[in-house]
Amino acid sequence: MSPSINVKGSDSGAARILGSGASGIAELLLFHPVDTIAKRLMSNKSKVSFSTLSPIIFKEYATAPLGRRLLSLFPGLGYAAGYKVTQRIYKYGGQPWFNDILSKNYKDSFTNAFGERKGKMVMQATAGSLTGIGEVVLLPLDALKIKRQVNPEAFRGRGVVRIFLEEGTTLYRGWGWTMARNAPGSFALFGASAVTKEYVFGIQDYHKATWGQNFVASVSGAVASITVAAPLDTIKTRIQNANFESKVSGFTVVKDLLKNEGPSALFKGLTPKILVVGPKLVFSYTLAQSLIPWFSKYV
């Protein structure tokens, strides 16, 4: 018998959409410049020093006035809005749905394999991993956002509709690497968060966590997720920021990276990601975990 996907969770679908969507909008407004900096650092293939940092981050605006330099960190805001809000709705609203499906159909299997307490946490992590794998459908929006941030010349004045019509499936370039990154990354995000709530705070019903508890759990999940996914994230970013006509495979990217930059380059940008991108994930995940139960009281 096929598993039932018609499940009703503790929170309504509308509450999950509103809570996760609100977190995505808030995150975008606060952290888009941070994301741009991280992507440009990961895409840079030369040695990074204090003297080269400004040209890498601000590109042709490195010597421009401060205001213009700051504005240069907001490229592709429209693509980012379309991607980030949709992605957060899917990720933070979809993971509970996957968890509801697993709980209804396979709860006994998880309990028998890991025990009741650990089984609940592994189920949360597995639901996160499934959500991360499915996130690949949003890859075209992610690819356009990254190109606008680090390689705007690839657009050559074309609009989004024309790019979709002309490029087609090339917008899904790197889909395999994206799934390979998302599966363990999302497993770590939701799994570490569940472990923190369960063992650090002793929370049985995760929906009853306070803002502070959600924050600490989100920090654990974000650090674990970013670290686990870092090597594959670097490969994915380099595949996506190439020109549309480029046919470089992920394995070629890995080979050239290891040959020219060494294995440590797989973790290039990890420290700034944890320090400045980590808070972005912590912020949105904390907000979503807190807003979804709040919206459930009204919708």
Backbone bond lengths (Angstrom), bond angles and torsions (degrees), N, CA, C in turn:
res aa  C-N    CA-C-N  psi(-1)  N-CA   C-N-CA  omega(-1)  CA-C   N-CA-C  phi
1 M - - - 1.464 - - 1.527 109.52 -
2 S 1.328 116.53 134.67 1.459 120.36 179.76 1.528 109.73 -73.80
3 P 1.346 116.65 148.50 1.467 119.67 -178.70 1.522 111.58 -66.41
4 S 1.315 115.88 145.44 1.457 121.10 178.63 1.525 110.17 -79.17
5 I 1.347 116.23 131.19 1.459 120.26 177.85 1.530 110.96 -109.13
6 N 1.335 116.06 -0.83 1.465 120.38 177.40 1.523 108.16 -89.12
7 V 1.333 115.12 82.86 1.458 120.05 -174.76 1.527 110.01 -120.08
8 K 1.317 114.94 152.22 1.461 120.90 177.00 1.512 108.08 -118.21
9 G 1.342 116.73 115.47 1.443 121.37 -177.89 1.516 112.74 -88.93
10 S 1.317 115.09 -174.12 1.460 120.22 -179.44 1.519 112.37 -72.69
11 D 1.336 117.32 -21.72 1.461 122.09 177.36 1.523 109.43 -115.07
12 S 1.327 116.64 146.59 1.457 120.28 179.97 1.525 110.51 -73.80
13 G 1.331 115.86 158.60 1.454 120.55 177.78 1.516 111.50 -61.43
14 A 1.334 116.56 -39.13 1.466 120.35 179.47 1.523 111.23 -63.39
15 A 1.335 116.80 -39.98 1.464 120.51 179.25 1.523 110.83 -64.64
16 R 1.325 116.88 -39.48 1.464 120.38 179.30 1.523 111.22 -66.33
17 I 1.326 117.05 -39.95 1.469 120.83 178.94 1.532 110.44 -67.36
18 L 1.327 116.59 -46.39 1.462 120.47 -178.65 1.529 111.81 -65.66
19 G 1.323 117.02 -45.05 1.457 120.46 -178.43 1.515 113.12 -65.99
20 S 1.330 116.34 -46.79 1.465 119.94 -179.31 1.525 111.06 -72.29
21 G 1.338 117.56 -35.75 1.460 120.76 178.18 1.519 111.67 -65.13
22 A 1.330 116.77 -42.48 1.463 120.98 178.21 1.526 110.94 -62.96
23 S 1.324 116.95 -38.44 1.464 119.79 178.98 1.524 110.80 -66.91
24 G 1.334 117.18 -36.79 1.462 121.04 178.72 1.519 112.07 -65.74
25 I 1.329 117.22 -42.25 1.467 121.05 179.17 1.525 110.60 -64.78
26 A 1.325 116.53 -45.75 1.464 120.58 -179.98 1.528 110.95 -62.75
27 E 1.320 116.21 -41.34 1.466 120.67 179.09 1.521 111.10 -62.84
28 L 1.316 116.41 -43.20 1.461 120.92 -178.01 1.522 111.23 -61.01
29 L 1.316 116.69 -46.02 1.457 121.14 -177.50 1.526 112.05 -63.61
30 L 1.323 116.54 -33.96 1.463 120.23 -176.29 1.527 113.76 -89.30
31 F 1.338 116.82 -34.36 1.457 118.93 -165.48 1.523 116.67 -118.05
32 H 1.332 119.39 3.07 1.468 118.75 -179.68 1.536 112.49 -57.21
33 P 1.338 119.87 -42.60 1.469 119.16 177.86 1.528 112.60 -61.21
34 V 1.321 117.53 -37.19 1.463 121.66 178.56 1.527 110.40 -62.48
35 D 1.323 116.38 -42.59 1.460 121.73 179.00 1.526 110.55 -63.01
36 T 1.324 116.80 -40.58 1.464 120.95 178.86 1.523 110.69 -61.31
37 I 1.332 116.79 -45.57 1.467 120.72 179.33 1.528 111.26 -60.30
38 A 1.330 116.77 -45.91 1.465 120.90 -178.80 1.524 111.11 -62.52
39 K 1.346 117.41 -43.33 1.466 121.09 -179.69 1.524 110.70 -64.04
40 R 1.330 117.97 -40.12 1.463 120.47 -179.32 1.519 111.23 -69.13
41 L 1.322 117.70 -34.91 1.457 120.59 176.42 1.520 111.21 -67.63
42 M 1.337 117.12 -41.20 1.467 120.58 179.80 1.523 111.52 -68.19
43 S 1.332 117.12 -31.38 1.467 120.79 -177.22 1.521 111.92 -82.83
44 N 1.309 117.51 -15.68 1.461 121.12 -179.50 1.528 110.38 -71.60
45 K 1.343 116.89 130.16 1.461 121.45 -176.29 1.530 112.34 -105.96
46 S 1.329 117.51 -0.60 1.454 120.88 179.73 1.532 110.25 -100.45
47 K 1.315 115.17 171.16 1.453 119.86 178.46 1.531 109.73 -67.45
48 V 1.311 115.49 138.09 1.455 120.58 -179.96 1.521 110.06 -97.86
49 S 1.332 115.81 126.39 1.460 121.45 175.93 1.520 108.23 -135.51
50 F 1.317 116.09 174.03 1.464 119.35 -178.76 1.523 110.91 -61.27
51 S 1.337 116.97 -36.58 1.462 120.64 -176.96 1.529 112.48 -73.44
52 T 1.341 117.20 -26.81 1.474 120.14 -178.21 1.522 112.43 -97.08
53 L 1.325 117.24 -6.37 1.464 120.29 -175.28 1.527 112.38 -63.02
54 S 1.315 116.99 -44.74 1.472 120.30 -178.09 1.529 112.31 -62.70
55 P 1.355 119.59 -48.38 1.473 119.46 177.42 1.534 113.07 -61.21
56 I 1.333 116.84 -32.90 1.467 119.47 179.68 1.532 110.01 -68.38
57 I 1.323 116.22 -43.48 1.463 121.10 -175.10 1.525 112.24 -78.10
58 F 1.349 116.07 -45.97 1.466 119.24 -173.76 1.529 113.72 -100.39
59 K 1.345 116.62 -4.93 1.469 122.07 179.07 1.521 111.17 54.09
60 E 1.342 118.25 -128.29 1.469 121.02 -174.61 1.528 113.09 -69.66
61 Y 1.316 116.67 -9.02 1.474 120.13 179.91 1.530 111.87 -99.56
62 A 1.331 117.27 16.29 1.462 121.17 -176.06 1.523 112.91 -59.52
63 T 1.340 117.32 -31.16 1.469 120.87 -178.49 1.527 111.86 -104.69
64 A 1.304 117.86 6.47 1.461 121.90 -179.43 1.523 110.41 -75.58
65 P 1.331 117.94 166.64 1.467 120.28 176.04 1.527 110.95 -58.92
66 L 1.326 116.17 158.10 1.462 121.75 -174.23 1.525 112.47 -55.21
67 G 1.333 117.07 -44.54 1.462 120.18 -178.79 1.517 112.24 -59.89
68 R 1.339 116.31 -43.33 1.477 119.78 179.90 1.518 110.89 -68.30
69 R 1.326 117.17 -35.82 1.466 120.15 177.63 1.525 110.92 -63.66
70 L 1.320 116.69 -41.97 1.465 120.03 179.91 1.525 110.91 -66.05
71 L 1.331 117.05 -39.59 1.467 120.12 178.48 1.530 111.44 -65.23
72 S 1.335 116.65 -27.70 1.471 119.91 -179.91 1.521 112.05 -68.39
73 L 1.332 117.11 -11.27 1.463 121.16 179.23 1.530 112.05 -88.06
74 F 1.335 116.89 5.63 1.463 121.21 179.42 1.530 112.40 -113.92
75 P 1.333 120.01 37.88 1.462 119.38 177.68 1.518 110.47 -74.35
76 G 1.311 115.91 149.90 1.464 119.22 175.66 1.508 113.81 64.78
77 L 1.341 117.90 29.55 1.461 119.88 -177.33 1.523 111.75 -62.07
78 G 1.344 116.54 -36.65 1.464 119.76 178.45 1.512 111.98 -63.73
79 Y 1.353 116.61 -44.94 1.464 120.54 177.12 1.525 110.31 -64.78
80 A 1.346 115.48 -39.68 1.461 119.89 -179.84 1.520 110.89 -63.38
81 A 1.346 116.36 -40.49 1.466 119.84 179.53 1.519 110.50 -63.36
82 G 1.339 116.05 -46.72 1.464 119.93 179.55 1.508 112.04 -61.11
83 Y 1.335 115.90 -41.33 1.463 119.73 -178.54 1.517 112.26 -75.54
84 K 1.339 116.55 -51.39 1.459 120.14 -170.82 1.532 112.49 -64.49
85 V 1.328 116.95 -45.70 1.467 119.22 -178.61 1.528 110.25 -65.93
86 T 1.340 116.20 -44.64 1.469 119.94 178.11 1.521 110.92 -62.45
87 Q 1.341 115.63 -41.89 1.458 119.77 -177.65 1.526 111.93 -66.07
88 R 1.329 116.66 -40.55 1.462 119.53 -179.96 1.532 111.35 -69.31
89 I 1.325 116.62 -38.40 1.465 119.47 176.34 1.523 109.92 -61.14
90 Y 1.334 115.16 -44.72 1.465 119.14 180.00 1.527 111.29 -66.53
91 K 1.359 117.42 -46.87 1.458 121.05 -173.27 1.527 112.61 -70.23
92 Y 1.332 116.16 -53.70 1.458 119.77 -175.77 1.527 112.49 -80.89
93 G 1.335 116.98 -26.69 1.456 119.95 176.37 1.519 112.45 -88.25
94 G 1.351 115.74 -27.86 1.461 120.35 -177.94 1.514 113.90 -81.90
95 Q 1.338 117.16 -34.17 1.464 119.54 -178.92 1.529 112.50 -59.25
96 P 1.343 119.32 -44.10 1.472 118.39 176.45 1.529 112.65 -61.90
97 W 1.343 116.52 -33.14 1.469 119.94 178.58 1.522 110.49 -66.73
98 F 1.334 117.28 -45.21 1.462 120.77 175.97 1.528 110.32 -61.72
99 N 1.325 116.07 -38.72 1.467 119.47 179.49 1.529 110.90 -65.77
100 D 1.341 116.64 -37.92 1.471 120.17 176.60 1.533 110.68 -62.36
101 I 1.334 116.06 -41.42 1.472 120.33 179.61 1.533 110.40 -63.86
102 L 1.334 115.87 -46.85 1.469 119.58 178.91 1.521 111.34 -62.86
103 S 1.330 116.43 -39.54 1.464 120.35 -178.65 1.525 111.32 -66.12
104 K 1.323 116.70 -39.60 1.464 120.10 -178.31 1.522 111.97 -73.10
105 N 1.341 117.27 -36.82 1.459 120.32 -172.28 1.531 114.96 -102.14
106 Y 1.350 117.21 -28.69 1.468 118.87 -171.66 1.523 114.07 -130.83
107 K 1.319 117.57 15.24 1.467 120.05 -177.37 1.521 111.82 -57.82
108 D 1.317 117.01 -43.13 1.465 120.30 179.94 1.523 111.81 -62.03
109 S 1.331 117.09 -36.89 1.474 120.88 179.64 1.528 110.50 -65.42
110 F 1.332 117.22 -43.60 1.457 120.52 178.23 1.528 110.91 -65.96
111 T 1.333 116.41 -40.08 1.464 120.33 -179.38 1.523 110.87 -65.86
112 N 1.326 117.11 -42.98 1.463 121.21 179.61 1.530 111.85 -65.30
113 A 1.346 115.91 -34.63 1.463 120.03 -176.63 1.522 112.75 -80.68
114 F 1.332 117.65 -37.30 1.464 120.64 -171.73 1.529 113.99 -121.89
115 G 1.322 117.94 -7.76 1.455 120.33 -172.66 1.523 109.33 91.65
116 E 1.314 116.15 162.64 1.474 119.40 -173.03 1.531 112.22 -64.12
117 R 1.322 117.02 -45.88 1.470 119.98 -175.46 1.526 111.64 -71.02
118 K 1.332 116.65 -50.90 1.462 119.98 179.79 1.522 111.43 -69.27
119 G 1.331 115.82 -33.00 1.464 119.22 179.08 1.509 111.82 -60.82
120 K 1.333 116.50 -38.19 1.466 120.65 178.76 1.525 110.93 -64.33
121 M 1.342 116.56 -39.73 1.463 120.67 -179.28 1.530 111.10 -71.57
122 V 1.333 117.14 -41.96 1.462 120.54 178.72 1.526 110.38 -64.68
123 M 1.323 116.49 -34.85 1.460 120.82 178.37 1.532 110.50 -65.60
124 Q 1.332 116.70 -40.23 1.457 121.21 175.75 1.531 110.45 -60.97
125 A 1.328 116.26 -44.80 1.461 120.92 -179.00 1.526 111.23 -66.88
126 T 1.339 116.35 -41.32 1.462 120.44 179.67 1.528 111.25 -64.44
127 A 1.324 115.90 -40.18 1.465 120.04 176.01 1.522 110.18 -60.74
128 G 1.334 116.10 -38.88 1.459 120.24 176.83 1.512 111.97 -64.33
129 S 1.328 116.57 -41.10 1.462 121.00 179.32 1.527 111.51 -63.80
130 L 1.325 116.88 -43.49 1.468 120.76 177.28 1.525 111.41 -62.00
131 T 1.326 115.48 -39.30 1.462 120.15 177.34 1.523 110.33 -63.20
132 G 1.329 116.26 -43.69 1.461 120.81 -179.59 1.514 112.56 -62.46
133 I 1.329 117.28 -39.34 1.460 120.97 178.89 1.529 110.18 -63.97
134 G 1.332 117.00 -44.49 1.455 121.01 -179.35 1.520 113.67 -67.88
135 E 1.329 115.61 -17.07 1.464 120.70 -179.01 1.526 112.30 -64.03
136 V 1.321 116.76 -12.26 1.466 121.01 -178.24 1.532 111.84 -61.99
137 V 1.342 117.80 -21.65 1.467 119.94 179.67 1.524 111.25 -65.43
138 L 1.331 117.16 -20.79 1.468 121.67 179.96 1.525 112.07 -91.15
139 L 1.334 117.06 5.82 1.459 121.52 -174.31 1.529 114.35 -56.25
140 P 1.345 120.17 -41.17 1.473 118.78 179.88 1.521 113.13 -56.93
141 L 1.317 117.84 -41.40 1.467 120.12 178.75 1.527 110.98 -66.33
142 D 1.320 116.38 -37.70 1.460 120.76 177.90 1.524 110.33 -65.90
143 A 1.335 116.27 -42.77 1.465 120.69 -179.80 1.522 111.26 -62.50
144 L 1.336 117.25 -43.68 1.466 121.16 179.21 1.522 110.84 -64.47
145 K 1.329 117.00 -39.58 1.463 120.96 178.94 1.525 110.78 -62.77
146 I 1.343 116.84 -45.42 1.461 120.82 -178.52 1.523 110.91 -66.61
147 K 1.335 117.25 -42.38 1.460 119.97 178.52 1.524 111.42 -61.54
148 R 1.305 116.96 -40.96 1.460 120.26 179.48 1.528 110.50 -65.76
149 Q 1.326 116.88 -31.20 1.460 120.70 -178.98 1.525 112.99 -77.06
150 V 1.339 117.26 -40.64 1.462 120.13 -171.01 1.517 114.21 -117.69
151 N 1.337 118.79 -17.41 1.463 121.19 -177.71 1.529 110.29 -145.40
152 P 1.344 117.78 62.47 1.465 120.41 -176.61 1.517 113.83 -63.60
153 E 1.352 117.32 -19.46 1.468 120.02 179.01 1.518 112.07 -62.96
154 A 1.337 116.79 -22.34 1.465 120.63 -178.76 1.520 111.99 -65.40
155 F 1.328 118.05 -20.88 1.466 120.79 -177.92 1.526 112.04 -79.07
156 R 1.328 116.29 -33.64 1.470 121.76 178.58 1.532 112.05 48.69
157 G 1.307 116.66 42.42 1.462 121.20 175.46 1.514 115.58 78.18
158 R 1.317 118.53 5.78 1.469 121.33 -178.44 1.517 111.18 -84.26
159 G 1.325 116.29 146.48 1.447 121.90 175.86 1.515 111.26 -84.74
160 V 1.347 116.23 171.19 1.459 120.49 -174.37 1.525 112.27 -64.57
161 V 1.356 118.47 -39.70 1.467 120.90 -179.30 1.517 110.48 -64.16
162 R 1.332 116.20 -43.86 1.464 120.17 -179.65 1.522 110.83 -64.50
163 I 1.331 116.51 -39.09 1.463 119.84 178.90 1.526 110.76 -63.47
164 F 1.341 117.04 -43.62 1.471 120.05 178.18 1.527 110.85 -60.86
165 L 1.337 117.08 -41.37 1.466 120.98 -178.60 1.524 111.78 -69.15
166 E 1.338 117.28 -39.43 1.461 120.90 -175.18 1.523 113.24 -83.19
167 E 1.329 116.26 -36.20 1.461 119.40 -173.78 1.517 113.51 -91.98
168 G 1.342 117.26 -30.86 1.462 120.83 175.73 1.515 113.32 54.35
169 T 1.329 115.01 -124.15 1.469 120.41 -173.40 1.524 113.69 -70.21
170 T 1.353 117.91 -12.70 1.468 118.03 178.89 1.528 111.09 -64.85
171 L 1.335 116.66 -19.77 1.461 119.81 177.25 1.530 111.38 -70.02
172 Y 1.338 115.73 -14.07 1.467 119.34 176.61 1.530 111.33 -96.58
173 R 1.338 116.11 13.72 1.451 119.39 178.18 1.522 109.47 -58.61
174 G 1.317 116.10 133.67 1.463 121.53 -179.42 1.520 113.73 84.93
175 W 1.371 116.24 16.06 1.471 118.77 -176.88 1.524 111.85 -62.88
176 G 1.328 116.54 -37.23 1.462 119.48 -179.94 1.523 111.60 -65.40
177 W 1.337 116.00 -42.73 1.458 120.30 178.63 1.525 110.52 -67.64
178 T 1.329 116.42 -33.36 1.463 119.89 178.10 1.526 110.93 -64.84
179 M 1.341 117.00 -44.90 1.456 120.71 177.86 1.526 110.88 -64.36
180 A 1.350 115.57 -39.47 1.463 119.81 179.51 1.524 111.46 -65.61
181 R 1.343 116.32 -31.18 1.463 119.89 176.84 1.522 111.28 -77.58
182 N 1.325 116.23 -44.82 1.461 120.73 -173.59 1.521 113.74 -68.12
183 A 1.330 117.52 -37.20 1.464 120.13 -176.07 1.533 112.05 -59.20
184 P 1.348 118.98 -56.56 1.476 118.01 178.77 1.523 112.58 -72.28
185 G 1.350 117.20 -32.04 1.460 120.17 -179.58 1.523 112.22 -63.55
186 S 1.329 116.35 -46.21 1.467 120.08 179.77 1.527 111.23 -72.98
187 F 1.333 116.69 -33.17 1.469 120.30 174.68 1.529 109.52 -59.09
188 A 1.345 116.25 -44.85 1.463 120.93 -179.12 1.526 111.32 -68.33
189 L 1.338 117.04 -39.50 1.462 121.02 -178.46 1.526 111.49 -60.31
190 F 1.328 115.76 -56.61 1.464 119.49 -176.36 1.530 111.91 -76.60
191 G 1.337 116.50 -30.42 1.459 119.90 179.29 1.517 112.43 -69.53
192 A 1.329 117.02 -47.47 1.469 120.41 -179.90 1.524 110.71 -65.40
193 S 1.332 116.37 -36.11 1.463 119.83 177.11 1.531 110.61 -63.24
194 A 1.334 116.56 -43.88 1.464 120.73 179.57 1.525 111.19 -65.31
195 V 1.335 116.73 -40.60 1.468 120.47 179.04 1.523 110.80 -61.84
196 T 1.336 116.36 -41.78 1.469 120.82 179.90 1.529 111.04 -63.56
197 K 1.324 116.43 -45.17 1.470 119.65 179.90 1.531 111.01 -65.35
198 E 1.314 115.74 -38.02 1.459 120.51 -174.95 1.524 111.73 -75.04
199 Y 1.346 117.12 -49.19 1.456 120.58 -171.72 1.527 113.93 -94.98
200 V 1.328 117.25 -34.60 1.465 119.44 -178.72 1.521 110.99 -80.44
201 F 1.344 115.82 -44.23 1.460 119.98 -175.55 1.527 113.47 -104.65
202 G 1.324 117.69 -11.13 1.460 120.79 179.02 1.517 113.42 64.95
203 I 1.329 116.78 33.98 1.467 121.40 -178.46 1.526 109.53 -86.30
204 Q 1.305 117.09 127.26 1.451 121.52 177.93 1.530 111.23 -88.38
205 D 1.319 116.22 -43.93 1.461 121.89 177.30 1.525 107.76 -102.78
206 Y 1.349 116.80 106.07 1.459 120.83 -174.00 1.531 112.66 -62.54
207 H 1.334 117.51 -23.24 1.466 120.33 -179.69 1.530 111.79 -68.76
208 K 1.336 116.59 -17.64 1.466 120.15 -177.27 1.528 112.89 -92.83
209 A 1.323 116.82 7.57 1.467 120.40 178.46 1.525 110.37 -66.43
210 T 1.330 116.24 143.97 1.458 120.72 177.90 1.530 109.89 -79.56
211 W 1.349 116.23 171.96 1.471 120.06 176.93 1.526 110.35 -57.30
212 G 1.334 116.37 -43.91 1.457 119.89 -179.22 1.518 112.65 -63.92
213 Q 1.329 116.58 -41.75 1.462 120.48 178.46 1.528 111.11 -66.83
214 N 1.324 116.77 -40.25 1.460 120.36 175.87 1.524 111.10 -62.05
215 F 1.334 116.28 -37.22 1.461 120.39 179.96 1.529 110.95 -64.07
216 V 1.325 116.95 -49.72 1.467 120.80 -179.39 1.530 110.51 -62.50
217 A 1.332 116.92 -41.76 1.465 120.84 178.95 1.529 110.42 -64.52
218 S 1.320 116.66 -37.03 1.465 120.82 179.26 1.522 111.48 -68.10
219 V 1.340 116.99 -36.74 1.468 120.27 176.98 1.528 109.86 -60.87
220 S 1.325 116.51 -47.05 1.473 120.80 178.99 1.518 110.94 -59.75
221 G 1.336 115.89 -46.48 1.453 120.20 -179.06 1.507 112.81 -65.16
222 A 1.326 117.56 -40.87 1.463 121.36 -177.55 1.523 111.92 -66.55
223 V 1.331 117.16 -45.76 1.468 120.67 -179.85 1.527 110.36 -62.82
224 A 1.323 116.65 -44.02 1.468 120.78 179.00 1.525 110.88 -63.11
225 S 1.319 116.95 -44.78 1.455 121.71 -176.97 1.528 112.05 -65.31
226 I 1.336 116.99 -47.05 1.464 121.29 -178.15 1.523 110.93 -63.89
227 T 1.326 117.10 -41.92 1.463 121.13 -178.16 1.525 111.25 -66.66
228 V 1.314 116.66 -46.21 1.467 121.23 -178.28 1.534 111.31 -64.34
229 A 1.323 116.17 -37.87 1.471 120.22 -173.93 1.521 113.46 -90.63
230 A 1.337 119.18 -6.85 1.462 122.43 -171.48 1.538 115.03 -54.27
231 P 1.343 120.39 -51.15 1.467 119.00 -178.21 1.528 113.05 -60.00
232 L 1.327 116.81 -45.85 1.461 120.18 -179.13 1.523 111.21 -70.73
233 D 1.317 117.15 -28.02 1.461 120.35 177.78 1.519 110.46 -68.16
234 T 1.322 117.18 -38.83 1.462 121.15 177.63 1.529 110.80 -62.79
235 I 1.336 116.35 -43.94 1.467 120.78 179.10 1.523 110.51 -64.06
236 K 1.343 116.89 -46.19 1.459 121.31 -179.96 1.523 111.60 -59.28
237 T 1.326 116.28 -43.41 1.459 120.39 -178.49 1.525 111.46 -63.44
238 R 1.324 117.33 -41.10 1.463 119.95 -179.13 1.530 111.80 -70.15
239 I 1.307 117.21 -33.01 1.463 119.84 175.47 1.521 109.95 -66.02
240 Q 1.324 116.44 -43.27 1.461 121.15 -174.06 1.512 113.71 -76.32
241 N 1.334 118.82 -27.12 1.458 118.22 -175.82 1.523 113.56 -87.25
242 A 1.350 117.18 0.07 1.459 120.04 176.65 1.528 110.07 -72.07
243 N 1.331 116.07 164.58 1.456 119.96 175.87 1.524 110.01 -61.26
244 F 1.345 116.56 155.47 1.460 120.69 -175.76 1.529 112.09 -58.27
245 E 1.351 116.29 -36.34 1.469 118.75 -175.51 1.523 112.80 -79.73
246 S 1.314 117.56 -6.77 1.455 121.12 179.98 1.527 110.40 -68.68
247 K 1.343 115.76 136.58 1.470 120.86 -177.93 1.534 111.29 -116.08
248 V 1.317 116.78 24.25 1.464 120.60 -178.06 1.524 110.20 -67.80
249 S 1.335 116.23 130.34 1.462 120.69 -179.50 1.516 110.54 -85.82
250 G 1.320 115.04 165.12 1.451 120.43 178.77 1.520 112.07 -63.10
251 F 1.329 117.04 -37.50 1.460 120.40 179.94 1.523 111.11 -66.44
252 T 1.334 117.04 -34.48 1.464 120.58 175.86 1.516 110.15 -66.59
253 V 1.321 115.99 -40.72 1.467 120.42 177.64 1.522 110.15 -60.43
254 V 1.328 116.82 -45.18 1.464 120.86 179.87 1.528 110.78 -63.19
255 K 1.328 116.73 -45.18 1.465 120.99 -178.86 1.530 111.21 -61.30
256 D 1.335 116.66 -47.35 1.468 120.42 -179.59 1.528 111.09 -66.10
257 L 1.335 116.01 -37.97 1.463 120.14 -179.49 1.521 110.68 -64.06
258 L 1.339 116.87 -47.37 1.461 121.07 -179.19 1.525 111.17 -65.61
259 K 1.326 116.40 -36.97 1.465 121.30 -178.03 1.522 111.81 -70.78
260 N 1.325 116.63 -45.29 1.459 120.97 -172.46 1.527 114.50 -92.79
261 E 1.338 116.57 -26.39 1.464 118.92 -172.86 1.526 114.22 -123.27
262 G 1.334 116.65 -15.32 1.452 119.56 178.82 1.522 112.49 89.16
263 P 1.339 117.49 162.56 1.475 121.59 -177.28 1.524 113.89 -58.89
264 S 1.322 117.22 -31.21 1.470 119.28 -177.82 1.524 112.11 -63.60
265 A 1.343 116.93 -20.10 1.463 120.41 179.91 1.526 111.56 -66.51
266 L 1.345 117.48 -20.61 1.466 120.11 176.82 1.524 110.86 -62.65
267 F 1.332 115.54 -24.06 1.469 119.95 179.73 1.529 111.17 -106.87
268 K 1.344 115.64 19.22 1.462 119.25 178.88 1.528 109.18 -62.01
269 G 1.309 115.14 130.95 1.462 119.52 179.94 1.523 113.54 85.80
270 L 1.356 118.23 2.24 1.468 119.79 -177.60 1.530 111.60 -64.65
271 T 1.336 116.06 -45.89 1.470 118.55 -178.78 1.530 112.11 -61.85
272 P 1.359 118.15 -50.27 1.470 116.62 177.09 1.526 112.83 -63.42
273 K 1.331 117.15 -30.08 1.463 118.59 178.67 1.529 110.68 -66.93
274 I 1.342 116.49 -43.79 1.459 119.39 179.43 1.529 110.74 -66.63
275 L 1.352 115.64 -39.33 1.459 119.83 -175.93 1.523 113.63 -76.73
276 V 1.351 116.24 -36.12 1.466 117.70 -175.08 1.528 113.85 -118.95
277 V 1.316 117.94 -27.27 1.457 119.77 175.83 1.532 109.89 -89.23
278 G 1.324 116.11 -31.17 1.459 120.14 176.25 1.525 112.33 -54.21
279 P 1.331 118.22 -49.14 1.469 118.87 177.69 1.517 114.08 -57.91
280 K 1.347 116.48 -30.69 1.469 120.33 177.10 1.519 110.44 -62.51
281 L 1.328 116.43 -46.18 1.454 121.06 179.09 1.527 110.66 -68.48
282 V 1.331 115.84 -41.37 1.468 120.38 177.53 1.526 110.39 -59.78
283 F 1.330 115.73 -45.76 1.463 121.20 -178.88 1.521 111.51 -59.60
284 S 1.335 116.88 -52.81 1.467 120.24 -175.16 1.528 111.65 -69.19
285 Y 1.336 117.33 -38.35 1.462 120.28 -178.59 1.528 110.57 -69.83
286 T 1.342 116.41 -41.46 1.465 119.92 176.58 1.524 110.40 -61.05
287 L 1.328 115.42 -45.12 1.462 120.65 -178.70 1.524 111.13 -63.07
288 A 1.342 116.23 -45.29 1.465 120.22 -179.32 1.524 111.37 -63.51
289 Q 1.345 117.27 -44.51 1.465 120.97 -179.39 1.521 112.07 -62.82
290 S 1.322 116.06 -29.93 1.462 120.05 -178.85 1.517 112.57 -88.60
291 L 1.334 116.63 -35.49 1.464 120.15 -176.72 1.526 113.23 -77.15
292 I 1.323 117.47 -35.04 1.468 119.95 -177.98 1.537 111.33 -59.65
293 P 1.356 119.70 -50.82 1.476 118.72 176.20 1.534 112.45 -62.55
294 W 1.345 117.02 -32.72 1.463 120.03 179.46 1.518 110.97 -66.68
295 F 1.344 117.48 -45.17 1.454 121.29 178.82 1.540 110.74 -65.42
296 S 1.338 116.50 -28.61 1.461 120.18 -179.19 1.529 112.34 -62.80
297 K 1.325 115.62 -22.27 1.479 119.30 178.64 1.533 111.83 -71.28
298 Y 1.343 116.03 -19.84 1.464 119.50 -172.75 1.524 113.72 -118.40
299 V 1.330 118.02 -23.52 1.478 119.88 -179.10 1.513 110.58 -128.62
